[in-house]
Amino acid sequence: MKELTPEKGMIVLSRAGRDRGRAFVVVDVLDSEYVLMADGRLRTLDRPKKKKRKHLLKGSDAQMEFGSHPLDADVRKFLLSQGFENDRKE
């Protein structure tokens, strides 16, 4: 299987772990193996999730533009506008 090349602002889907099936936005690419990602609800921009890129799938071609100070609400709205609704309200 071809490995994903993540970029900042890309929508990704988790394919492993307890967050399997959830949509996230890549906040930062740490190195060739790990990324930081947030969904604006469970994983906020202040507490992004660190995940191996081999456990991710590309969710969409859309890219989120990060302004000077992005908000969690911006991440949630972007994911919703692209058709990704994370149904768990934990």
PLY file of the C-alpha trace (Angstrom):
ply
format ascii 1.0
element vertex 90
property float x
property float y
property float z
element edge 89
property int vertex1
property int vertex2
end_header
0.00 0.00 0.00
1.26 3.46 -0.92
2.02 5.59 2.12
0.37 8.98 2.57
2.48 12.13 2.22
0.81 14.52 4.68
0.82 18.30 4.35
-0.29 20.97 6.78
-4.02 21.64 6.36
-4.80 18.27 4.72
-7.86 16.28 5.83
-6.95 12.77 6.95
-8.90 9.81 8.30
-7.56 7.65 11.09
-7.42 3.99 10.12
-6.05 2.56 13.38
-6.49 3.08 17.09
-9.47 4.09 19.18
-9.99 7.13 16.95
-10.42 4.89 13.86
-12.75 6.42 11.27
-12.53 9.99 12.61
-11.58 12.91 10.39
-8.76 15.28 11.38
-6.84 18.20 9.92
-3.05 17.95 9.86
-1.70 20.74 12.06
2.01 20.01 11.64
4.33 17.44 10.07
6.91 16.50 12.69
9.18 14.26 10.62
9.00 11.53 8.00
6.97 9.30 10.34
4.76 11.46 12.59
2.17 14.22 12.21
0.14 16.33 14.63
-3.57 16.54 13.91
-6.69 18.10 15.41
-10.44 17.81 14.95
-11.44 20.88 16.98
-13.52 18.86 19.44
-11.72 15.99 21.18
-8.32 16.95 19.84
-8.01 20.71 19.95
-5.30 22.88 18.45
-3.82 23.25 21.95
-3.68 19.44 22.38
-3.16 17.90 18.92
-2.92 14.14 18.44
0.46 12.71 17.46
0.02 9.85 15.01
2.13 7.79 12.64
1.40 8.62 9.03
1.11 4.93 8.12
-2.10 4.90 10.20
-3.74 7.64 8.10
-5.77 7.80 4.90
-6.28 10.86 2.74
-9.76 12.22 3.39
-10.14 14.93 0.76
-8.24 17.09 -1.72
-9.30 20.24 0.16
-6.66 22.11 2.17
-7.40 24.24 5.23
-5.60 27.58 5.25
-4.19 28.41 8.69
-4.37 32.13 9.45
-2.41 33.97 12.10
-4.43 32.42 14.95
-6.76 29.56 13.92
-9.55 28.49 16.25
-10.97 25.06 17.03
-14.30 26.28 15.65
-12.58 26.96 12.31
-11.33 23.37 12.19
-14.80 21.98 13.03
-16.48 24.19 10.40
-13.93 23.21 7.75
-14.39 19.48 8.39
-18.18 19.88 8.33
-18.05 21.90 5.09
-16.14 19.04 3.45
-18.73 16.48 4.58
-16.89 15.01 7.55
-18.97 14.86 10.70
-17.36 13.20 13.69
-20.43 11.77 15.38
-19.00 11.10 18.84
-19.75 13.99 21.22
-17.33 12.97 23.99
0 1
1 2
2 3
3 4
4 5
5 6
6 7
7 8
8 9
9 10
10 11
11 12
12 13
13 14
14 15
15 16
16 17
17 18
18 19
19 20
20 21
21 22
22 23
23 24
24 25
25 26
26 27
27 28
28 29
29 30
30 31
31 32
32 33
33 34
34 35
35 36
36 37
37 38
38 39
39 40
40 41
41 42
42 43
43 44
44 45
45 46
46 47
47 48
48 49
49 50
50 51
51 52
52 53
53 54
54 55
55 56
56 57
57 58
58 59
59 60
60 61
61 62
62 63
63 64
64 65
65 66
66 67
67 68
68 69
69 70
70 71
71 72
72 73
73 74
74 75
75 76
76 77
77 78
78 79
79 80
80 81
81 82
82 83
83 84
84 85
85 86
86 87
87 88
88 89
